[in-house]
Amino acid sequence: MLFLVAALLVLGVLLGAVAHLPVPVSAAAGLAIALWLSLFAARERLSGRQRAARLHHERGGLR
């Protein structure tokens, strides 16, 4: 419950800050965040595939 309250507080602060920024600055920040999240998701997806292949190989493949 405390985590939810803290998350909502941070979200409110961020939205309040964005409301006072010009639209191009807000759009650039949003684009930067979207790019960062996309790179993170791609890296995690590739990491998961490599981990699964390594596990499969360590267990001796199909038996």
Secondary structure as GFF3:
##gff-version 3
##sequence-region A 1 63
A	DSSP	alpha_helix	2	19	.	.	.	ID=ss1
A	DSSP	alpha_helix	23	58	.	.	.	ID=ss2
###
